[in-house]
Amino acid sequence: MTDAWHDLIHGDQWASPSTLWVEGGTEHSWAQVAELASRIEEAVRAHGPARVVSVRSGDKLGCFAGQLGSWRAGCVAVADDHTLTGRDFERVRPDLTLTVRAGASPSVGLEPAPGPRLPPERIPEEVVAVNFTSGSTGRRKAVAVTRGNLLALFDCRDLDVPAAGRLTAGSFATPTYDGWWFDTWHTVAAGGRVVALPHINDDIFAWPDLVETYGIGRLLLPAAVITTVVDVAPECVAAIPWLFSGGEQFRRSTFERARRAGLRGRFVNLYGPTEATFATHHYRLPEDFCAPTIPIGRPLDGCRQTLRATADGPADAQELVVHGPLVCLGYLDDGTMTHRFHPASEQPSYRTGDLVRTDDNGDLVFAGRLDGEVKVNGMRVDTAALEQRVATLPRVLDCRVAQDERHTVAFVRTDPTALSDPRARDRIESVVQDFSPAIGVRLVGRYPVKAGGKVDFPTLMDRYRLTDKAEES
């Protein structure tokens, strides 16, 4: 394992003049990226002993080179594209912060952390990076990622796609989330090329030119972003042969709309908790897919699963437990390891809290979460079941249930014609009221999304509260 890691970050490929990275209209070779990483490594070593390095950059390349340089210096690299919060930094307690600017005039700035240094042995030697969970199922957490986790991911053949020659992958994920490892380092470990795509809120219409110029063969997008792209600008991904969906449930309605929009590429649905590096299961959708729910499929190469009986949840569902080298080491807080997912003498194992069923083909289908029930006026409501039931209605694209201290609301994405159709609203409200008459319904054309691509539930609830007050007045 040590030799494989050394070859990845120190190998001869870093002297190559061929293009490794494309961002902001500029091509960067392996050698240019390595030169920036060397400057970062020198800055870290000049600072003195450091275990955790925060790499802050507005450029994806800056975060990538910062990880490479920090790893070469023997440090844990915490990438920050200006989205991490003060609480996030409290969890990892970096010894120093590097500010990296890539591009035509690269620069590296260094700022030591205030206060006394923590002992380097506070974090095990095999930890090299941190994943941050989205916080969608509770308090946001910092997950310790080991070199063994990343090497297992890079060796996973189930994530490979056919490519004529060298693979070029589009990169949409932000560096603070687990999709980054697939977009960038999984590609680089295979000798591929990375093309950083503008965010959909910046310039999605630049995508087709980049796809044509560089021959992008693979792109990972959160399910909510795929839905938005399919509805608004399907031509932007029409020439990409492989589209991966992850982060949230991929709906059959989105797949059907993609086909009606003329998208003929292959779709792969990925599943996996952040605590398992990136993904643990996959399902490649056949052209004639017609089941009501898209499965999460079967374990990736190197992963194993256990289905654990539970007294909670639907009678035919079980909790999914994942095992294998992709399961991370545990959680960090206040700069130290606070919880390990497995003792050193046992196999890596993580209880996901997700409920699954097995379909007739032996594939797993997501069935909700152990903590997926909410109380509405004292009654328990299975939000996953509600969302799936509403999503099967005609002209409905998706359904997400959100709750705050006052409201429980089903936000339903519909096609434009249904937004002003009272019959469509009545049909949706009837299904929602079967679960609870106290749940509100709001029809929307699209969901706001966070930087990482997941649905922005706080913004949805803020908008609902504002319109609710306006209607009361």
Helices and strands as residue ranges (DSSP letters): H 2-10, G 12-15, E 19-23, E 26-29, H 30-47, E 52-56, H 60-72, E 76-80, H 86-92, E 96-101, E 107-112, G 120-122, E 127-132, E 142-146, H 147-154, G 157-159, E 168-171, H 179-180, I 181-185, H 186-189, E 193-196, H 200-203, G 204-206, H 207-214, E 218-222, H 223-232, G 234-236, E 242-246, H 252-260, E 266-271, G 274-276, E 281-284, E 298-299, E 304-308, E 318-323, E 330-333, E 336-340, E 349-358, E 364-369, E 373-376, E 379-382, H 383-391, E 396-403, E 408-414, H 416-419, H 422-435, E 440-444, H 457-472
